[in-house]
Amino acid sequence: MDKEILAIDDLGTEPREITEYGNVLSPIIDLISYRYEHQLPTIITSNLTPQQISEVYDKRIGDRLKETTEIVPFLNGSYRG
């Protein structure tokens, strides 16, 4: 969480929540919130739109990412087929 710089590849492909010994955890939400609060740079790749990120992770996380990120669109085709 506290690395100087962090890259998250393909945001949105992981489960939103996990259960560990009966506790429900939201690792990506916790990670993004921590990095936002500590003003740590994070590089994120995703096929999700900003609206979809807000729907998947909640509006608060979507707003934090809108405030602190610059979107760099890749317009070339997918290599996945």
PDB file with SEQRES, HELIX, SHEET and CRYST1 records, atoms N, CA, C and O in Angstrom:
SEQRES   1 A   81  MET ASP LYS GLU ILE LEU ALA ILE ASP ASP LEU GLY THR          
SEQRES   2 A   81  GLU PRO ARG GLU ILE THR GLU TYR GLY ASN VAL LEU SER          
SEQRES   3 A   81  PRO ILE ILE ASP LEU ILE SER TYR ARG TYR GLU HIS GLN          
SEQRES   4 A   81  LEU PRO THR ILE ILE THR SER ASN LEU THR PRO GLN GLN          
SEQRES   5 A   81  ILE SER GLU VAL TYR ASP LYS ARG ILE GLY ASP ARG LEU          
SEQRES   6 A   81  LYS GLU THR THR GLU ILE VAL PRO PHE LEU ASN GLY SER          
SEQRES   7 A   81  TYR ARG GLY                                                  
HELIX    1 AA1 PRO A   27  GLU A   37  1                                  11    
HELIX    2 AA2 PRO A   50  TYR A   57  1                                   8    
HELIX    3 AA3 LYS A   59  THR A   68  1                                  10    
SHEET    1 AA1 2 LEU A   6  LEU A  11  0                                        
SHEET    2 AA1 2 THR A  42  SER A  46  1                                        
SHEET    1 AA2 2 ILE A  18  GLU A  20  0                                        
SHEET    2 AA2 2 ASN A  23  LEU A  25 -1                                        
CRYST1    1.000    1.000    1.000  90.00  90.00  90.00 P 1           1          
ATOM      1  N   MET A   1       0.804  -1.210   0.000  1.00  0.00           N  
ATOM      2  CA  MET A   1       0.000   0.000   0.000  1.00  0.00           C  
ATOM      3  C   MET A   1       0.843   1.268   0.000  1.00  0.00           C  
ATOM      4  O   MET A   1       0.458   2.275  -0.595  1.00  0.00           O  
ATOM      5  N   ASP A   2       1.981   1.219   0.661  1.00  0.00           N  
ATOM      6  CA  ASP A   2       2.741   2.448   0.850  1.00  0.00           C  
ATOM      7  C   ASP A   2       3.982   2.549  -0.038  1.00  0.00           C  
ATOM      8  O   ASP A   2       4.886   3.328   0.262  1.00  0.00           O  
ATOM      9  N   LYS A   3       4.040   1.785  -1.114  1.00  0.00           N  
ATOM     10  CA  LYS A   3       5.156   1.892  -2.049  1.00  0.00           C  
ATOM     11  C   LYS A   3       5.171   3.296  -2.660  1.00  0.00           C  
ATOM     12  O   LYS A   3       4.135   3.952  -2.768  1.00  0.00           O  
ATOM     13  N   GLU A   4       6.347   3.736  -3.051  1.00  0.00           N  
ATOM     14  CA  GLU A   4       6.491   5.083  -3.603  1.00  0.00           C  
ATOM     15  C   GLU A   4       5.612   5.289  -4.831  1.00  0.00           C  
ATOM     16  O   GLU A   4       4.999   6.344  -4.991  1.00  0.00           O  
ATOM     17  N   ILE A   5       5.552   4.289  -5.690  1.00  0.00           N  
ATOM     18  CA  ILE A   5       4.678   4.320  -6.860  1.00  0.00           C  
ATOM     19  C   ILE A   5       4.135   2.912  -7.062  1.00  0.00           C  
ATOM     20  O   ILE A   5       4.837   1.932  -6.811  1.00  0.00           O  
ATOM     21  N   LEU A   6       2.892   2.808  -7.512  1.00  0.00           N  
ATOM     22  CA  LEU A   6       2.240   1.513  -7.661  1.00  0.00           C  
ATOM     23  C   LEU A   6       1.498   1.478  -8.985  1.00  0.00           C  
ATOM     24  O   LEU A   6       0.898   2.474  -9.390  1.00  0.00           O  
ATOM     25  N   ALA A   7       1.535   0.333  -9.663  1.00  0.00           N  
ATOM     26  CA  ALA A   7       0.767   0.128 -10.888  1.00  0.00           C  
ATOM     27  C   ALA A   7      -0.243  -0.989 -10.653  1.00  0.00           C  
ATOM     28  O   ALA A   7       0.108  -2.062 -10.161  1.00  0.00           O  
ATOM     29  N   ILE A   8      -1.484  -0.732 -11.006  1.00  0.00           N  
ATOM     30  CA  ILE A   8      -2.555  -1.728 -10.933  1.00  0.00           C  
ATOM     31  C   ILE A   8      -2.966  -2.020 -12.367  1.00  0.00           C  
ATOM     32  O   ILE A   8      -3.466  -1.140 -13.068  1.00  0.00           O  
ATOM     33  N   ASP A   9      -2.758  -3.249 -12.798  1.00  0.00           N  
ATOM     34  CA  ASP A   9      -3.058  -3.638 -14.176  1.00  0.00           C  
ATOM     35  C   ASP A   9      -4.442  -4.280 -14.257  1.00  0.00           C  
ATOM     36  O   ASP A   9      -4.776  -5.159 -13.463  1.00  0.00           O  
ATOM     37  N   ASP A  10      -5.228  -3.839 -15.208  1.00  0.00           N  
ATOM     38  CA  ASP A  10      -6.528  -4.423 -15.523  1.00  0.00           C  
ATOM     39  C   ASP A  10      -7.523  -4.334 -14.365  1.00  0.00           C  
ATOM     40  O   ASP A  10      -8.152  -5.323 -13.990  1.00  0.00           O  
ATOM     41  N   LEU A  11      -7.649  -3.138 -13.811  1.00  0.00           N  
ATOM     42  CA  LEU A  11      -8.610  -2.884 -12.741  1.00  0.00           C  
ATOM     43  C   LEU A  11      -9.998  -3.316 -13.192  1.00  0.00           C  
ATOM     44  O   LEU A  11     -10.433  -2.987 -14.296  1.00  0.00           O  
ATOM     45  N   GLY A  12     -10.681  -4.045 -12.341  1.00  0.00           N  
ATOM     46  CA  GLY A  12     -12.038  -4.477 -12.650  1.00  0.00           C  
ATOM     47  C   GLY A  12     -12.147  -5.953 -12.948  1.00  0.00           C  
ATOM     48  O   GLY A  12     -13.253  -6.472 -13.100  1.00  0.00           O  
ATOM     49  N   THR A  13     -11.016  -6.643 -13.035  1.00  0.00           N  
ATOM     50  CA  THR A  13     -11.064  -8.076 -13.298  1.00  0.00           C  
ATOM     51  C   THR A  13     -11.011  -8.897 -12.015  1.00  0.00           C  
ATOM     52  O   THR A  13     -11.250 -10.105 -12.039  1.00  0.00           O  
ATOM     53  N   GLU A  14     -10.702  -8.251 -10.904  1.00  0.00           N  
ATOM     54  CA  GLU A  14     -10.608  -8.944  -9.620  1.00  0.00           C  
ATOM     55  C   GLU A  14     -11.961  -8.914  -8.919  1.00  0.00           C  
ATOM     56  O   GLU A  14     -12.800  -8.073  -9.244  1.00  0.00           O  
ATOM     57  N   PRO A  15     -12.189  -9.809  -7.967  1.00  0.00           N  
ATOM     58  CA  PRO A  15     -13.426  -9.727  -7.189  1.00  0.00           C  
ATOM     59  C   PRO A  15     -13.462  -8.432  -6.386  1.00  0.00           C  
ATOM     60  O   PRO A  15     -12.440  -8.005  -5.851  1.00  0.00           O  
ATOM     61  N   ARG A  16     -14.625  -7.810  -6.299  1.00  0.00           N  
ATOM     62  CA  ARG A  16     -14.754  -6.550  -5.554  1.00  0.00           C  
ATOM     63  C   ARG A  16     -14.545  -6.787  -4.068  1.00  0.00           C  
ATOM     64  O   ARG A  16     -13.924  -5.976  -3.380  1.00  0.00           O  
ATOM     65  N   GLU A  17     -15.066  -7.900  -3.582  1.00  0.00           N  
ATOM     66  CA  GLU A  17     -14.937  -8.233  -2.166  1.00  0.00           C  
ATOM     67  C   GLU A  17     -14.427  -9.662  -2.023  1.00  0.00           C  
ATOM     68  O   GLU A  17     -14.675 -10.516  -2.874  1.00  0.00           O  
ATOM     69  N   ILE A  18     -13.711  -9.901  -0.932  1.00  0.00           N  
ATOM     70  CA  ILE A  18     -13.300 -11.251  -0.582  1.00  0.00           C  
ATOM     71  C   ILE A  18     -13.671 -11.491   0.877  1.00  0.00           C  
ATOM     72  O   ILE A  18     -13.772 -10.554   1.670  1.00  0.00           O  
ATOM     73  N   THR A  19     -13.868 -12.733   1.209  1.00  0.00           N  
ATOM     74  CA  THR A  19     -14.191 -13.089   2.589  1.00  0.00           C  
ATOM     75  C   THR A  19     -13.032 -13.881   3.159  1.00  0.00           C  
ATOM     76  O   THR A  19     -12.591 -14.872   2.576  1.00  0.00           O  
ATOM     77  N   GLU A  20     -12.545 -13.433   4.305  1.00  0.00           N  
ATOM     78  CA  GLU A  20     -11.433 -14.094   4.966  1.00  0.00           C  
ATOM     79  C   GLU A  20     -11.819 -14.323   6.419  1.00  0.00           C  
ATOM     80  O   GLU A  20     -11.967 -13.374   7.189  1.00  0.00           O  
ATOM     81  N   TYR A  21     -11.981 -15.582   6.787  1.00  0.00           N  
ATOM     82  CA  TYR A  21     -12.381 -15.946   8.149  1.00  0.00           C  
ATOM     83  C   TYR A  21     -13.639 -15.196   8.584  1.00  0.00           C  
ATOM     84  O   TYR A  21     -13.729 -14.730   9.720  1.00  0.00           O  
ATOM     85  N   GLY A  22     -14.605 -15.083   7.675  1.00  0.00           N  
ATOM     86  CA  GLY A  22     -15.869 -14.438   7.999  1.00  0.00           C  
ATOM     87  C   GLY A  22     -15.876 -12.931   7.855  1.00  0.00           C  
ATOM     88  O   GLY A  22     -16.932 -12.307   7.966  1.00  0.00           O  
ATOM     89  N   ASN A  23     -14.724 -12.332   7.611  1.00  0.00           N  
ATOM     90  CA  ASN A  23     -14.641 -10.880   7.426  1.00  0.00           C  
ATOM     91  C   ASN A  23     -14.699 -10.548   5.946  1.00  0.00           C  
ATOM     92  O   ASN A  23     -13.965 -11.131   5.149  1.00  0.00           O  
ATOM     93  N   VAL A  24     -15.559  -9.622   5.576  1.00  0.00           N  
ATOM     94  CA  VAL A  24     -15.665  -9.179   4.186  1.00  0.00           C  
ATOM     95  C   VAL A  24     -14.681  -8.041   3.977  1.00  0.00           C  
ATOM     96  O   VAL A  24     -14.740  -7.022   4.665  1.00  0.00           O  
ATOM     97  N   LEU A  25     -13.771  -8.222   3.017  1.00  0.00           N  
ATOM     98  CA  LEU A  25     -12.749  -7.219   2.725  1.00  0.00           C  
ATOM     99  C   LEU A  25     -12.934  -6.687   1.313  1.00  0.00           C  
ATOM    100  O   LEU A  25     -13.406  -7.401   0.427  1.00  0.00           O  
ATOM    101  N   SER A  26     -12.561  -5.431   1.109  1.00  0.00           N  
ATOM    102  CA  SER A  26     -12.596  -4.792  -0.213  1.00  0.00           C  
ATOM    103  C   SER A  26     -11.187  -4.259  -0.506  1.00  0.00           C  
ATOM    104  O   SER A  26     -10.931  -3.067  -0.337  1.00  0.00           O  
ATOM    105  N   PRO A  27     -10.277  -5.134  -0.943  1.00  0.00           N  
ATOM    106  CA  PRO A  27      -8.870  -4.739  -1.049  1.00  0.00           C  
ATOM    107  C   PRO A  27      -8.599  -3.568  -1.994  1.00  0.00           C  
ATOM    108  O   PRO A  27      -7.794  -2.696  -1.669  1.00  0.00           O  
ATOM    109  N   ILE A  28      -9.247  -3.532  -3.139  1.00  0.00           N  
ATOM    110  CA  ILE A  28      -8.974  -2.433  -4.084  1.00  0.00           C  
ATOM    111  C   ILE A  28      -9.492  -1.113  -3.533  1.00  0.00           C  
ATOM    112  O   ILE A  28      -8.823  -0.087  -3.653  1.00  0.00           O  
ATOM    113  N   ILE A  29     -10.670  -1.129  -2.934  1.00  0.00           N  
ATOM    114  CA  ILE A  29     -11.210   0.096  -2.340  1.00  0.00           C  
ATOM    115  C   ILE A  29     -10.285   0.583  -1.229  1.00  0.00           C  
ATOM    116  O   ILE A  29      -9.993   1.776  -1.146  1.00  0.00           O  
ATOM    117  N   ASP A  30      -9.829  -0.313  -0.390  1.00  0.00           N  
ATOM    118  CA  ASP A  30      -8.917   0.054   0.699  1.00  0.00           C  
ATOM    119  C   ASP A  30      -7.596   0.594   0.148  1.00  0.00           C  
ATOM    120  O   ASP A  30      -7.054   1.572   0.662  1.00  0.00           O  
ATOM    121  N   LEU A  31      -7.088  -0.047  -0.898  1.00  0.00           N  
ATOM    122  CA  LEU A  31      -5.817   0.365  -1.499  1.00  0.00           C  
ATOM    123  C   LEU A  31      -5.920   1.756  -2.118  1.00  0.00           C  
ATOM    124  O   LEU A  31      -5.066   2.609  -1.876  1.00  0.00           O  
ATOM    125  N   ILE A  32      -6.955   1.986  -2.910  1.00  0.00           N  
ATOM    126  CA  ILE A  32      -7.126   3.290  -3.561  1.00  0.00           C  
ATOM    127  C   ILE A  32      -7.368   4.374  -2.516  1.00  0.00           C  
ATOM    128  O   ILE A  32      -6.837   5.477  -2.641  1.00  0.00           O  
ATOM    129  N   SER A  33      -8.157   4.079  -1.494  1.00  0.00           N  
ATOM    130  CA  SER A  33      -8.416   5.058  -0.431  1.00  0.00           C  
ATOM    131  C   SER A  33      -7.130   5.421   0.305  1.00  0.00           C  
ATOM    132  O   SER A  33      -6.875   6.597   0.564  1.00  0.00           O  
ATOM    133  N   TYR A  34      -6.330   4.431   0.638  1.00  0.00           N  
ATOM    134  CA  TYR A  34      -5.065   4.666   1.344  1.00  0.00           C  
ATOM    135  C   TYR A  34      -4.142   5.543   0.504  1.00  0.00           C  
ATOM    136  O   TYR A  34      -3.573   6.515   1.001  1.00  0.00           O  
ATOM    137  N   ARG A  35      -4.000   5.195  -0.763  1.00  0.00           N  
ATOM    138  CA  ARG A  35      -3.085   5.937  -1.633  1.00  0.00           C  
ATOM    139  C   ARG A  35      -3.590   7.358  -1.865  1.00  0.00           C  
ATOM    140  O   ARG A  35      -2.789   8.287  -1.976  1.00  0.00           O  
ATOM    141  N   TYR A  36      -4.906   7.538  -1.938  1.00  0.00           N  
ATOM    142  CA  TYR A  36      -5.499   8.870  -2.071  1.00  0.00           C  
ATOM    143  C   TYR A  36      -5.187   9.707  -0.834  1.00  0.00           C  
ATOM    144  O   TYR A  36      -4.732  10.844  -0.948  1.00  0.00           O  
ATOM    145  N   GLU A  37      -5.430   9.149   0.333  1.00  0.00           N  
ATOM    146  CA  GLU A  37      -5.216   9.879   1.585  1.00  0.00           C  
ATOM    147  C   GLU A  37      -3.753  10.247   1.805  1.00  0.00           C  
ATOM    148  O   GLU A  37      -3.455  11.267   2.426  1.00  0.00           O  
ATOM    149  N   HIS A  38      -2.841   9.421   1.298  1.00  0.00           N  
ATOM    150  CA  HIS A  38      -1.407   9.671   1.469  1.00  0.00           C  
ATOM    151  C   HIS A  38      -0.766  10.307   0.232  1.00  0.00           C  
ATOM    152  O   HIS A  38       0.454  10.462   0.174  1.00  0.00           O  
ATOM    153  N   GLN A  39      -1.585  10.671  -0.748  1.00  0.00           N  
ATOM    154  CA  GLN A  39      -1.149  11.339  -1.975  1.00  0.00           C  
ATOM    155  C   GLN A  39      -0.004  10.589  -2.650  1.00  0.00           C  
ATOM    156  O   GLN A  39       1.009  11.184  -3.020  1.00  0.00           O  
ATOM    157  N   LEU A  40      -0.177   9.277  -2.806  1.00  0.00           N  
ATOM    158  CA  LEU A  40       0.827   8.436  -3.450  1.00  0.00           C  
ATOM    159  C   LEU A  40       0.428   8.183  -4.901  1.00  0.00           C  
ATOM    160  O   LEU A  40      -0.735   7.884  -5.173  1.00  0.00           O  
ATOM    161  N   PRO A  41       1.369   8.296  -5.834  1.00  0.00           N  
ATOM    162  CA  PRO A  41       1.040   8.104  -7.248  1.00  0.00           C  
ATOM    163  C   PRO A  41       0.712   6.644  -7.571  1.00  0.00           C  
ATOM    164  O   PRO A  41       1.373   5.716  -7.105  1.00  0.00           O  
ATOM    165  N   THR A  42      -0.325   6.480  -8.378  1.00  0.00           N  
ATOM    166  CA  THR A  42      -0.777   5.152  -8.773  1.00  0.00           C  
ATOM    167  C   THR A  42      -1.104   5.173 -10.258  1.00  0.00           C  
ATOM    168  O   THR A  42      -1.805   6.066 -10.734  1.00  0.00           O  
ATOM    169  N   ILE A  43      -0.598   4.194 -10.983  1.00  0.00           N  
ATOM    170  CA  ILE A  43      -0.897   4.030 -12.401  1.00  0.00           C  
ATOM    171  C   ILE A  43      -1.899   2.889 -12.509  1.00  0.00           C  
ATOM    172  O   ILE A  43      -1.682   1.810 -11.958  1.00  0.00           O  
ATOM    173  N   ILE A  44      -2.987   3.127 -13.215  1.00  0.00           N  
ATOM    174  CA  ILE A  44      -4.047   2.117 -13.325  1.00  0.00           C  
ATOM    175  C   ILE A  44      -4.371   1.898 -14.797  1.00  0.00           C  
ATOM    176  O   ILE A  44      -4.558   2.853 -15.551  1.00  0.00           O  
ATOM    177  N   THR A  45      -4.436   0.630 -15.197  1.00  0.00           N  
ATOM    178  CA  THR A  45      -4.973   0.300 -16.513  1.00  0.00           C  
ATOM    179  C   THR A  45      -6.299  -0.412 -16.293  1.00  0.00           C  
ATOM    180  O   THR A  45      -6.470  -1.145 -15.319  1.00  0.00           O  
ATOM    181  N   SER A  46      -7.237  -0.186 -17.210  1.00  0.00           N  
ATOM    182  CA  SER A  46      -8.549  -0.809 -17.083  1.00  0.00           C  
ATOM    183  C   SER A  46      -9.304  -0.698 -18.391  1.00  0.00           C  
ATOM    184  O   SER A  46      -9.085   0.227 -19.174  1.00  0.00           O  
ATOM    185  N   ASN A  47     -10.182  -1.637 -18.616  1.00  0.00           N  
ATOM    186  CA  ASN A  47     -11.116  -1.532 -19.732  1.00  0.00           C  
ATOM    187  C   ASN A  47     -12.424  -0.887 -19.289  1.00  0.00           C  
ATOM    188  O   ASN A  47     -13.334  -0.711 -20.099  1.00  0.00           O  
ATOM    189  N   LEU A  48     -12.524  -0.533 -18.002  1.00  0.00           N  
ATOM    190  CA  LEU A  48     -13.726   0.111 -17.477  1.00  0.00           C  
ATOM    191  C   LEU A  48     -13.711   1.602 -17.767  1.00  0.00           C  
ATOM    192  O   LEU A  48     -12.655   2.236 -17.773  1.00  0.00           O  
ATOM    193  N   THR A  49     -14.877   2.148 -18.005  1.00  0.00           N  
ATOM    194  CA  THR A  49     -15.025   3.596 -18.135  1.00  0.00           C  
ATOM    195  C   THR A  49     -15.047   4.198 -16.733  1.00  0.00           C  
ATOM    196  O   THR A  49     -15.245   3.469 -15.762  1.00  0.00           O  
ATOM    197  N   PRO A  50     -14.848   5.507 -16.603  1.00  0.00           N  
ATOM    198  CA  PRO A  50     -14.976   6.127 -15.280  1.00  0.00           C  
ATOM    199  C   PRO A  50     -16.330   5.847 -14.624  1.00  0.00           C  
ATOM    200  O   PRO A  50     -16.396   5.618 -13.416  1.00  0.00           O  
ATOM    201  N   GLN A  51     -17.404   5.864 -15.405  1.00  0.00           N  
ATOM    202  CA  GLN A  51     -18.741   5.566 -14.872  1.00  0.00           C  
ATOM    203  C   GLN A  51     -18.807   4.137 -14.343  1.00  0.00           C  
ATOM    204  O   GLN A  51     -19.363   3.902 -13.271  1.00  0.00           O  
ATOM    205  N   GLN A  52     -18.249   3.186 -15.079  1.00  0.00           N  
ATOM    206  CA  GLN A  52     -18.255   1.790 -14.638  1.00  0.00           C  
ATOM    207  C   GLN A  52     -17.436   1.607 -13.362  1.00  0.00           C  
ATOM    208  O   GLN A  52     -17.814   0.823 -12.492  1.00  0.00           O  
ATOM    209  N   ILE A  53     -16.320   2.321 -13.244  1.00  0.00           N  
ATOM    210  CA  ILE A  53     -15.512   2.245 -12.021  1.00  0.00           C  
ATOM    211  C   ILE A  53     -16.330   2.720 -10.830  1.00  0.00           C  
ATOM    212  O   ILE A  53     -16.283   2.107  -9.763  1.00  0.00           O  
ATOM    213  N   SER A  54     -17.081   3.808 -10.998  1.00  0.00           N  
ATOM    214  CA  SER A  54     -17.941   4.308  -9.918  1.00  0.00           C  
ATOM    215  C   SER A  54     -19.017   3.295  -9.549  1.00  0.00           C  
ATOM    216  O   SER A  54     -19.362   3.159  -8.375  1.00  0.00           O  
ATOM    217  N   GLU A  55     -19.550   2.584 -10.537  1.00  0.00           N  
ATOM    218  CA  GLU A  55     -20.584   1.583 -10.276  1.00  0.00           C  
ATOM    219  C   GLU A  55     -20.016   0.350  -9.578  1.00  0.00           C  
ATOM    220  O   GLU A  55     -20.657  -0.207  -8.687  1.00  0.00           O  
ATOM    221  N   VAL A  56     -18.826  -0.078  -9.974  1.00  0.00           N  
ATOM    222  CA  VAL A  56     -18.228  -1.286  -9.409  1.00  0.00           C  
ATOM    223  C   VAL A  56     -17.664  -1.041  -8.014  1.00  0.00           C  
ATOM    224  O   VAL A  56     -17.867  -1.856  -7.115  1.00  0.00           O  
ATOM    225  N   TYR A  57     -16.963   0.061  -7.826  1.00  0.00           N  
ATOM    226  CA  TYR A  57     -16.234   0.294  -6.572  1.00  0.00           C  
ATOM    227  C   TYR A  57     -16.917   1.298  -5.653  1.00  0.00           C  
ATOM    228  O   TYR A  57     -16.497   1.415  -4.501  1.00  0.00           O  
ATOM    229  N   ASP A  58     -17.874   1.984  -6.056  1.00  0.00           N  
ATOM    230  CA  ASP A  58     -18.727   2.964  -5.384  1.00  0.00           C  
ATOM    231  C   ASP A  58     -18.347   4.372  -5.821  1.00  0.00           C  
ATOM    232  O   ASP A  58     -17.232   4.628  -6.278  1.00  0.00           O  
ATOM    233  N   LYS A  59     -19.304   5.271  -5.667  1.00  0.00           N  
ATOM    234  CA  LYS A  59     -19.151   6.647  -6.169  1.00  0.00           C  
ATOM    235  C   LYS A  59     -17.975   7.369  -5.515  1.00  0.00           C  
ATOM    236  O   LYS A  59     -17.303   8.168  -6.168  1.00  0.00           O  
ATOM    237  N   ARG A  60     -17.718   7.101  -4.237  1.00  0.00           N  
ATOM    238  CA  ARG A  60     -16.621   7.780  -3.537  1.00  0.00           C  
ATOM    239  C   ARG A  60     -15.276   7.461  -4.191  1.00  0.00           C  
ATOM    240  O   ARG A  60     -14.460   8.360  -4.396  1.00  0.00           O  
ATOM    241  N   ILE A  61     -15.042   6.200  -4.516  1.00  0.00           N  
ATOM    242  CA  ILE A  61     -13.784   5.809  -5.169  1.00  0.00           C  
ATOM    243  C   ILE A  61     -13.729   6.406  -6.569  1.00  0.00           C  
ATOM    244  O   ILE A  61     -12.682   6.895  -6.993  1.00  0.00           O  
ATOM    245  N   GLY A  62     -14.848   6.369  -7.289  1.00  0.00           N  
ATOM    246  CA  GLY A  62     -14.897   6.986  -8.609  1.00  0.00           C  
ATOM    247  C   GLY A  62     -14.556   8.463  -8.563  1.00  0.00           C  
ATOM    248  O   GLY A  62     -13.808   8.953  -9.409  1.00  0.00           O  
ATOM    249  N   ASP A  63     -15.095   9.180  -7.585  1.00  0.00           N  
ATOM    250  CA  ASP A  63     -14.817  10.609  -7.432  1.00  0.00           C  
ATOM    251  C   ASP A  63     -13.346  10.858  -7.093  1.00  0.00           C  
ATOM    252  O   ASP A  63     -12.741  11.801  -7.603  1.00  0.00           O  
ATOM    253  N   ARG A  64     -12.775  10.020  -6.238  1.00  0.00           N  
ATOM    254  CA  ARG A  64     -11.359  10.186  -5.886  1.00  0.00           C  
ATOM    255  C   ARG A  64     -10.470   9.969  -7.097  1.00  0.00           C  
ATOM    256  O   ARG A  64      -9.488  10.685  -7.293  1.00  0.00           O  
ATOM    257  N   LEU A  65     -10.813   8.990  -7.899  1.00  0.00           N  
ATOM    258  CA  LEU A  65     -10.004   8.751  -9.103  1.00  0.00           C  
ATOM    259  C   LEU A  65     -10.180   9.885 -10.113  1.00  0.00           C  
ATOM    260  O   LEU A  65      -9.209  10.294 -10.749  1.00  0.00           O  
ATOM    261  N   LYS A  66     -11.393  10.394 -10.269  1.00  0.00           N  
ATOM    262  CA  LYS A  66     -11.616  11.520 -11.180  1.00  0.00           C  
ATOM    263  C   LYS A  66     -10.810  12.740 -10.745  1.00  0.00           C  
ATOM    264  O   LYS A  66     -10.283  13.480 -11.576  1.00  0.00           O  
ATOM    265  N   GLU A  67     -10.723  12.937  -9.431  1.00  0.00           N  
ATOM    266  CA  GLU A  67      -9.997  14.093  -8.893  1.00  0.00           C  
ATOM    267  C   GLU A  67      -8.491  13.986  -9.103  1.00  0.00           C  
ATOM    268  O   GLU A  67      -7.826  14.998  -9.327  1.00  0.00           O  
ATOM    269  N   THR A  68      -7.952  12.790  -9.034  1.00  0.00           N  
ATOM    270  CA  THR A  68      -6.496  12.638  -8.968  1.00  0.00           C  
ATOM    271  C   THR A  68      -5.859  11.969 -10.173  1.00  0.00           C  
ATOM    272  O   THR A  68      -4.642  11.787 -10.195  1.00  0.00           O  
ATOM    273  N   THR A  69      -6.641  11.597 -11.171  1.00  0.00           N  
ATOM    274  CA  THR A  69      -6.045  10.880 -12.305  1.00  0.00           C  
ATOM    275  C   THR A  69      -6.195  11.651 -13.600  1.00  0.00           C  
ATOM    276  O   THR A  69      -7.041  12.532 -13.750  1.00  0.00           O  
ATOM    277  N   GLU A  70      -5.346  11.281 -14.510  1.00  0.00           N  
ATOM    278  CA  GLU A  70      -5.451  11.770 -15.876  1.00  0.00           C  
ATOM    279  C   GLU A  70      -5.691  10.560 -16.758  1.00  0.00           C  
ATOM    280  O   GLU A  70      -4.906   9.612 -16.738  1.00  0.00           O  
ATOM    281  N   ILE A  71      -6.763  10.580 -17.529  1.00  0.00           N  
ATOM    282  CA  ILE A  71      -7.103   9.450 -18.389  1.00  0.00           C  
ATOM    283  C   ILE A  71      -6.331   9.568 -19.689  1.00  0.00           C  
ATOM    284  O   ILE A  71      -6.355  10.603 -20.355  1.00  0.00           O  
ATOM    285  N   VAL A  72      -5.652   8.498 -20.034  1.00  0.00           N  
ATOM    286  CA  VAL A  72      -4.929   8.407 -21.307  1.00  0.00           C  
ATOM    287  C   VAL A  72      -5.576   7.294 -22.103  1.00  0.00           C  
ATOM    288  O   VAL A  72      -5.288   6.122 -21.859  1.00  0.00           O  
ATOM    289  N   PRO A  73      -6.452   7.628 -23.057  1.00  0.00           N  
ATOM    290  CA  PRO A  73      -7.155   6.584 -23.803  1.00  0.00           C  
ATOM    291  C   PRO A  73      -6.239   5.902 -24.830  1.00  0.00           C  
ATOM    292  O   PRO A  73      -5.418   6.544 -25.485  1.00  0.00           O  
ATOM    293  N   PHE A  74      -6.407   4.604 -24.943  1.00  0.00           N  
ATOM    294  CA  PHE A  74      -5.735   3.834 -25.976  1.00  0.00           C  
ATOM    295  C   PHE A  74      -6.799   3.451 -26.984  1.00  0.00           C  
ATOM    296  O   PHE A  74      -7.743   2.730 -26.660  1.00  0.00           O  
ATOM    297  N   LEU A  75      -6.648   3.926 -28.184  1.00  0.00           N  
ATOM    298  CA  LEU A  75      -7.690   3.759 -29.196  1.00  0.00           C  
ATOM    299  C   LEU A  75      -7.419   2.621 -30.172  1.00  0.00           C  
ATOM    300  O   LEU A  75      -8.246   2.330 -31.036  1.00  0.00           O  
ATOM    301  N   ASN A  76      -6.262   1.979 -30.038  1.00  0.00           N  
ATOM    302  CA  ASN A  76      -5.973   0.858 -30.932  1.00  0.00           C  
ATOM    303  C   ASN A  76      -6.774  -0.359 -30.528  1.00  0.00           C  
ATOM    304  O   ASN A  76      -7.309  -0.418 -29.420  1.00  0.00           O  
ATOM    305  N   GLY A  77      -6.861  -1.342 -31.430  1.00  0.00           N  
ATOM    306  CA  GLY A  77      -7.659  -2.543 -31.198  1.00  0.00           C  
ATOM    307  C   GLY A  77      -7.075  -3.446 -30.134  1.00  0.00           C  
ATOM    308  O   GLY A  77      -5.923  -3.303 -29.725  1.00  0.00           O  
ATOM    309  N   SER A  78      -7.894  -4.371 -29.702  1.00  0.00           N  
ATOM    310  CA  SER A  78      -7.491  -5.329 -28.680  1.00  0.00           C  
ATOM    311  C   SER A  78      -6.717  -6.477 -29.309  1.00  0.00           C  
ATOM    312  O   SER A  78      -7.016  -6.910 -30.422  1.00  0.00           O  
ATOM    313  N   TYR A  79      -5.722  -6.961 -28.585  1.00  0.00           N  
ATOM    314  CA  TYR A  79      -4.970  -8.126 -29.033  1.00  0.00           C  
ATOM    315  C   TYR A  79      -5.618  -9.418 -28.555  1.00  0.00           C  
ATOM    316  O   TYR A  79      -5.146 -10.507 -28.884  1.00  0.00           O  
ATOM    317  N   ARG A  80      -6.682  -9.311 -27.790  1.00  0.00           N  
ATOM    318  CA  ARG A  80      -7.340 -10.490 -27.228  1.00  0.00           C  
ATOM    319  C   ARG A  80      -8.316 -11.131 -28.209  1.00  0.00           C  
ATOM    320  O   ARG A  80      -8.804 -12.236 -27.974  1.00  0.00           O  
ATOM    321  N   GLY A  81      -8.594 -10.444 -29.293  1.00  0.00           N  
ATOM    322  CA  GLY A  81      -9.443 -11.075 -30.296  1.00  0.00           C  
ATOM    323  C   GLY A  81     -10.722 -10.469 -30.547  1.00  0.00           C  
ATOM    324  O   GLY A  81     -11.483 -10.956 -31.383  1.00  0.00           O  
TER     325      GLY A  81                                                      
END                                                                             
